[in-house]
C-alpha cells in the first residue's frame, strides 16, 4: 500500500520570480534590514499581522509604505493619538435625509494594508477597536457587520513603553499580532547609503508594483500546502509545554500561539523556496512569535530573553 502523497507548495516559476523581485525591491528601499523584511513578508503570507516596536525614526513607516507600494496594495496610515476615538478608525453611521436612514461611512481601516502608527499612544478603548478587524477581517458598527478588503494586513508601530504618553497594549491585543520585531539602528554601510542617497519617500512614490492583491491571496493559499511533519508538530508542542512551566514565566503560550508559530513556519519555508517546514523555520520565528505573548513572573524580566531561554531548553529530535 502506497503512503499518501505529501502536500506540495511549489510556486509557478513566474510567481516565484515575482515574489523574489518584490522582496529584493523592499530591501532596496529599507536598507540593511533583510531579516526584518523577510519577517514582514512572513507575517503577510501567513495571514497575520505585524507589530514593530522601536524608537521613532528607525524606518517603521518606510517598511510599511515600501510593502504597500511593492505589492500594489491599498494603503492607509492612521496616526494614533490620545484623543482618537474608535469611530475615527472604523467609521460611523450618519443619517441621510434623502434616504431617511443611516448610511455607513467607512473609516481608514477599510484598506488592504493599514499602518497603525504609534498604536500605544491611543487609550485602550481605541486600541481595542482593531481587535475584531484583525481577528475576523470585519468590523461591526451599530449591530451591522462590514467585511474588510482582502488581503487585510495591519502593521502597527509601537514606541517603547517607557516613553511618555504611552498606554501599554493589553495581552489580548498583543496576541492578535502574529509577529513582533524591532528595526534597530542601521549598520554603518546602510546608514551611509541612506545619507548619500535619495529621499526614501520619493523612491517609494516612484516604485512600481511587483505583485498585486490577487497574487498575495494566492501566496497565502499556497502556504496551506507547505508540509509540516508529525515530528515538527511534536517540536512545536514541546515548545508550548516548556513555555508554560519554564522558570520566570507566569503565563505561557496558548494553543493559538502554537497555531501562529506553525503557520508562520510554513510561510517562512515558502519564502525560502521549500515545500516543507523545518525546525529551522520554527527557530527563526520563535522569539518574534512568542516573546510578546509571554507574561513574566517579574515585571522587569525581558520577554525576549525568556523566549530565547525556552527555545534553548527544547531539543530537536
Helices and strands as residue ranges (DSSP letters): H 13-29, H 34-45, E 50-53, H 60-71, E 75-79, H 86-90, E 91-96, E 101-106, E 113-117, G 119-121, H 124-127, G 128-130, H 131-136, E 138-141, E 144-147, E 153-158, H 171-174, E 179-181, H 188-196, H 200-205, H 213-223, H 230-245, E 249-251, H 255-271, H 279-290, G 291-293, E 295-296, H 303-313
